[in-house]
């Protein structure tokens, strides 16, 4: 789902994101930006993805943007899905 929505946004704005992880504890799906040609990813650009999650999964889930520096070791309580 994140890949499909990321491709749509890339087609429109040259900004792409991909699934990073989800947390069932806080009912959130997290994405990270992978292509920066069209600018910076923001929550307004994720509205179609969030609406799809609400429709297909649950209306209590939300979408967050992960921003990593050089070291990702401090991220805790995450579940990776490949």
Helices and strands as residue ranges (DSSP letters): H 2-13, E 16-23, E 28-35, G 43-46, H 47-56, E 62-65
